[in-house]
């Protein structure tokens, strides 16, 4: 008995003196450079929610924003932040991707005009110029919005302004821009001394969609790290909702170059749009949006939602 007690005491002492086990590594590929759209992720990192779930998460900004889902599909990353419309298109391309969670659960995309300009309603766009950055989905979204007021894409002149959406509108190069983010471009225009008006696609004929989502390789949906990841993100999102100022201070301490008026206001504007239950899946939303994309000719067929979107536990 004495020997057994001695062995137990020695074992306990060794365990107590051993270094803490490192968290399980996980790579997260972002859709864009770090910004307030990623607030739950940065909060999970800076406030220890990933660590509490036993994860060591490496957050990677993309050199090419189009690549993260493709890298995850190729097994060169664990999770990618992407867009619901992009996922539908990539499923059409037979990329082995599955949506496991949501970051931003409402559209951020919008059509923006200057408040003191000639556009008061969508019907006023007839014969006007509309700037865009990326053809395809933005064209389809604009076309559907125009159809809601009995116009068509042929009733406007499309102008590729690359990523100078706010600049092209402010300079008078175009009368409106499509694909502008309501939580950034509207504020940017105001900072420049003007005021913008946004028309929201989900209020003008376009089905509601998730703006930002998490996608993984089809063969890895059972990875237990993903359950831990989503639990950490959920806890971080609730903390962020309850303590936005403290979370903002941690954010700019980690990324001081983002401490400016635009990002601070975008931080507040984006808060209501983060998914409070990131693992939850609205299958009907994905079905409706896939049907919209098929009708717009962006995908050739609508496949069962369960083949590319899951709710993991």
C-alpha positions as CSV (number, residue, x, y, z in Angstrom):
1,X,0.0,0.0,0.0
2,X,2.8,2.4,0.9
3,X,4.5,1.7,-2.5
4,X,1.2,2.4,-4.3
5,X,0.8,5.7,-2.5
6,X,4.3,6.6,-3.3
7,X,3.9,5.8,-7.0
8,X,0.7,7.9,-7.1
9,X,2.3,10.8,-5.4
10,X,5.3,10.7,-7.8
11,X,3.1,10.4,-10.8
12,X,1.0,13.4,-9.7
13,X,4.1,15.4,-9.1
14,X,5.4,14.7,-12.6
15,X,2.1,15.6,-14.2
16,X,2.0,18.9,-12.2
17,X,5.5,19.8,-13.3
18,X,5.1,18.9,-16.9
19,X,4.5,21.8,-19.4
20,X,0.9,22.4,-20.6
21,X,0.1,20.5,-23.7
22,X,0.1,22.7,-26.8
23,X,-3.3,23.2,-28.5
24,X,-4.2,21.4,-31.7
25,X,-3.0,23.4,-34.7
26,X,-5.6,24.6,-37.2
27,X,-5.0,26.9,-40.2
28,X,-7.7,29.4,-41.1
29,X,-7.4,31.1,-44.5
30,X,-9.2,34.5,-44.7
31,X,-11.2,35.8,-47.7
32,X,-9.4,39.2,-47.5
33,X,-7.0,41.2,-45.4
34,X,-8.0,41.4,-41.7
35,X,-10.8,43.9,-41.1
36,X,-13.9,44.3,-38.9
37,X,-15.7,41.6,-40.8
38,X,-13.4,39.2,-39.0
39,X,-14.2,40.5,-35.6
40,X,-15.4,37.2,-34.0
41,X,-12.3,35.4,-35.3
42,X,-9.9,38.0,-33.9
43,X,-11.8,38.2,-30.7
44,X,-11.5,34.4,-30.4
45,X,-7.8,34.8,-30.9
46,X,-7.1,37.8,-28.7
47,X,-9.5,36.9,-25.8
48,X,-8.4,33.3,-25.5
49,X,-11.5,31.5,-26.8
50,X,-9.6,29.4,-29.2
51,X,-7.1,28.4,-26.5
52,X,-10.0,27.5,-24.2
53,X,-11.2,25.0,-26.8
54,X,-7.7,23.5,-27.0
55,X,-6.9,25.1,-30.4
56,X,-3.9,26.9,-31.8
57,X,-5.3,28.7,-34.8
58,X,-3.1,30.3,-37.4
59,X,-5.0,33.1,-39.2
60,X,-3.6,33.7,-42.7
61,X,-4.4,36.6,-45.0
62,X,-4.6,35.7,-48.7
63,X,-2.1,36.9,-51.3
64,X,-4.9,36.2,-53.8
65,X,-8.5,36.4,-52.4
66,X,-9.7,33.9,-54.9
67,X,-7.4,31.1,-53.6
68,X,-8.4,30.2,-50.0
69,X,-11.4,27.9,-50.9
70,X,-9.3,26.3,-53.6
71,X,-6.4,25.7,-51.2
72,X,-8.7,24.1,-48.7
73,X,-10.2,21.9,-51.5
74,X,-6.6,20.8,-52.3
75,X,-5.9,20.0,-48.7
76,X,-3.6,22.9,-48.2
77,X,-5.5,24.5,-45.3
78,X,-8.1,23.5,-42.8
79,X,-10.8,26.1,-43.0
80,X,-11.4,29.0,-45.5
81,X,-13.6,32.0,-45.0
82,X,-15.6,32.4,-48.2
83,X,-18.9,33.6,-49.6
84,X,-22.2,31.7,-50.1
85,X,-22.5,32.8,-53.8
86,X,-18.9,31.7,-54.4
87,X,-19.6,28.3,-52.8
88,X,-22.5,27.6,-55.1
89,X,-20.3,28.4,-58.1
90,X,-17.5,26.2,-56.9
91,X,-19.8,23.3,-56.2
92,X,-20.8,23.7,-59.9
93,X,-17.1,23.4,-60.7
94,X,-17.0,20.2,-58.6
95,X,-14.6,21.5,-56.0
96,X,-14.8,19.2,-52.9
97,X,-16.0,21.9,-50.5
98,X,-18.6,21.9,-47.7
99,X,-20.0,24.8,-45.6
100,X,-19.7,24.1,-41.9
101,X,-20.6,27.5,-40.4
102,X,-21.5,31.1,-40.9
103,X,-19.5,34.2,-40.0
104,X,-21.8,37.0,-41.4
105,X,-25.4,35.9,-41.7
106,X,-26.8,38.7,-43.8
107,X,-25.8,40.3,-47.1
108,X,-23.3,43.1,-46.9
109,X,-23.4,43.7,-50.6
110,X,-25.5,46.7,-51.9
111,X,-26.0,49.2,-54.6
112,X,-25.0,52.6,-53.6
113,X,-25.7,56.1,-55.0
114,X,-25.0,59.6,-53.8
115,X,-27.8,61.0,-51.8
116,X,-27.6,64.4,-53.7
117,X,-27.4,62.7,-57.1
118,X,-30.1,61.9,-59.7
119,X,-31.0,58.4,-58.3
120,X,-33.9,58.5,-55.9
121,X,-35.4,55.0,-56.7
122,X,-34.1,52.0,-58.5
123,X,-36.3,53.0,-61.5
124,X,-34.2,56.1,-61.8
125,X,-31.2,53.9,-62.9
126,X,-32.7,53.7,-66.5
127,X,-30.1,55.1,-68.9
128,X,-27.5,55.6,-66.1
129,X,-24.0,54.1,-65.5
130,X,-23.4,51.5,-62.9
131,X,-19.8,50.7,-61.7
132,X,-18.9,47.1,-60.7
133,X,-15.8,45.3,-59.6
134,X,-16.4,41.6,-60.3
135,X,-18.7,40.4,-63.2
136,X,-20.9,37.4,-62.8
137,X,-22.7,37.4,-59.5
138,X,-22.8,41.2,-59.2
139,X,-24.4,41.5,-62.7
140,X,-27.0,38.9,-61.8
141,X,-27.8,40.6,-58.5
142,X,-28.1,44.0,-60.3
143,X,-30.3,42.4,-63.0
144,X,-32.7,41.0,-60.4
145,X,-32.9,44.3,-58.6
146,X,-33.7,46.0,-61.8
147,X,-36.4,43.5,-62.7
148,X,-38.1,44.3,-59.4
149,X,-38.8,47.7,-60.9
150,X,-39.6,46.4,-64.5
151,X,-36.1,47.3,-65.9
152,X,-33.4,45.0,-67.2
153,X,-29.6,45.0,-67.3
154,X,-29.9,46.4,-70.8
155,X,-31.4,49.6,-69.4
156,X,-28.1,50.6,-67.7
157,X,-24.5,50.9,-68.8
158,X,-22.1,48.8,-66.8
159,X,-18.6,50.2,-66.2
160,X,-15.8,48.1,-64.7
161,X,-14.2,50.3,-62.1
162,X,-12.1,47.5,-60.6
163,X,-12.1,48.1,-56.8
164,X,-12.4,51.8,-56.9
165,X,-16.1,51.7,-56.1
166,X,-16.3,54.7,-53.8
167,X,-13.8,56.8,-55.8
168,X,-15.7,56.2,-59.1
169,X,-18.9,57.3,-57.5
170,X,-17.5,60.4,-55.8
171,X,-15.7,61.5,-59.0
172,X,-18.8,61.3,-61.1
173,X,-17.4,58.5,-63.3
174,X,-20.6,56.5,-62.6
175,X,-24.1,57.2,-61.2
176,X,-24.2,54.1,-59.0
177,X,-22.0,51.2,-57.9
178,X,-23.0,47.6,-57.3
179,X,-21.1,45.3,-55.0
180,X,-20.3,48.0,-52.4
181,X,-20.4,47.0,-48.8
182,X,-22.9,48.8,-46.7
183,X,-20.7,48.6,-43.6
184,X,-17.6,50.2,-45.4
185,X,-18.4,52.1,-48.6
186,X,-21.2,54.1,-47.1
187,X,-18.9,55.3,-44.2
188,X,-16.0,55.9,-46.6
189,X,-18.2,58.2,-48.7
190,X,-19.3,60.1,-45.6
191,X,-15.7,60.5,-44.4
192,X,-15.0,62.0,-47.8
193,X,-17.7,64.7,-47.2
194,X,-20.6,63.2,-49.1
195,X,-23.6,61.1,-48.1
196,X,-24.6,57.9,-49.8
197,X,-27.9,55.9,-50.1
198,X,-27.9,52.1,-50.2
199,X,-30.4,49.9,-52.0
200,X,-30.3,46.4,-50.5
201,X,-30.6,43.4,-52.8
202,X,-32.5,41.3,-50.2
203,X,-35.2,44.1,-50.2
204,X,-35.3,44.2,-54.0
205,X,-35.9,40.8,-55.4
206,X,-32.7,38.9,-54.4
207,X,-33.0,36.0,-51.9
208,X,-31.3,36.5,-48.6
209,X,-27.8,34.9,-48.4
210,X,-25.0,34.5,-46.0
211,X,-22.3,36.9,-46.8
212,X,-19.3,35.1,-45.2
213,X,-19.1,31.4,-44.4
214,X,-16.6,28.8,-43.3
215,X,-15.8,26.0,-45.8
216,X,-13.7,22.8,-45.4
217,X,-12.7,19.9,-47.6
218,X,-15.5,17.4,-48.1
219,X,-13.4,14.5,-46.7
220,X,-12.8,16.3,-43.4
221,X,-16.2,17.4,-42.2
222,X,-15.9,14.9,-39.3
223,X,-12.7,16.5,-37.9
224,X,-13.4,17.2,-34.2
225,X,-11.3,20.4,-34.4
226,X,-14.1,22.0,-36.4
227,X,-16.6,21.5,-33.6
228,X,-14.1,23.2,-31.2
229,X,-13.5,26.0,-33.7
230,X,-17.2,26.8,-34.0
231,X,-17.7,26.6,-30.3
232,X,-14.9,29.1,-29.8
233,X,-16.3,31.4,-32.5
234,X,-19.7,31.3,-30.9
235,X,-18.4,32.2,-27.5
236,X,-16.3,35.0,-29.0
237,X,-19.3,36.4,-30.9
238,X,-21.4,36.5,-27.7
239,X,-18.5,38.2,-25.9
240,X,-18.1,40.7,-28.8
241,X,-21.9,41.4,-28.7
242,X,-21.8,42.1,-24.9
243,X,-18.4,43.9,-24.8
244,X,-17.8,45.6,-28.2
245,X,-15.5,48.3,-26.8
246,X,-13.2,45.8,-25.0
247,X,-13.1,43.6,-28.1
248,X,-12.3,46.7,-30.3
249,X,-9.4,47.6,-28.0
250,X,-8.0,44.1,-28.2
251,X,-8.5,44.2,-32.0
252,X,-6.5,47.4,-32.5
253,X,-3.8,46.3,-30.1
254,X,-3.2,43.3,-32.3
255,X,-3.6,45.3,-35.5
256,X,-2.7,49.0,-34.7
257,X,-2.7,50.0,-38.4
258,X,-6.5,49.5,-38.5
259,X,-7.1,52.1,-35.8
260,X,-8.9,54.7,-37.8
261,X,-12.4,56.2,-38.1
262,X,-13.5,53.9,-41.0
263,X,-12.6,50.7,-39.3
264,X,-14.0,51.8,-35.9
265,X,-17.4,52.7,-37.5
266,X,-17.4,49.5,-39.6
267,X,-16.8,47.6,-36.3
268,X,-20.1,48.9,-34.9
269,X,-22.0,48.7,-38.2
270,X,-21.1,45.0,-38.6
271,X,-21.9,43.8,-35.1
272,X,-25.6,43.0,-35.7
273,X,-24.7,40.9,-38.7
274,X,-22.5,38.3,-37.1
275,X,-24.0,34.8,-36.7
276,X,-24.8,34.2,-33.1
277,X,-25.1,30.5,-33.8
278,X,-22.3,30.0,-36.4
279,X,-22.8,26.3,-36.7
280,X,-26.6,26.5,-37.5
281,X,-27.7,25.9,-41.0
282,X,-30.7,27.3,-42.8
283,X,-31.1,24.8,-45.6
284,X,-34.0,26.7,-47.1
285,X,-31.9,29.8,-47.5
286,X,-29.3,27.8,-49.5
287,X,-31.9,26.1,-51.6
288,X,-33.6,29.4,-52.5
289,X,-30.3,31.0,-53.4
290,X,-29.1,28.1,-55.5
291,X,-32.4,28.3,-57.4
292,X,-31.8,32.0,-58.0
293,X,-28.3,31.4,-59.3
294,X,-29.6,28.7,-61.6
295,X,-32.3,31.0,-63.0
296,X,-29.6,33.7,-63.5
297,X,-27.5,31.2,-65.5
298,X,-24.6,31.3,-62.9
299,X,-24.9,27.6,-62.2
300,X,-26.2,24.8,-64.5
301,X,-28.2,22.8,-61.9
302,X,-29.4,22.9,-58.3
303,X,-28.0,20.0,-56.2
304,X,-29.2,18.9,-52.8
305,X,-28.1,21.2,-50.0
306,X,-26.9,18.4,-47.8
307,X,-24.2,17.6,-50.4
308,X,-22.4,20.9,-49.8
309,X,-23.7,22.4,-46.5
310,X,-23.9,20.6,-43.1
311,X,-24.5,21.4,-39.4
312,X,-21.8,19.7,-37.5
313,X,-22.1,18.8,-33.7
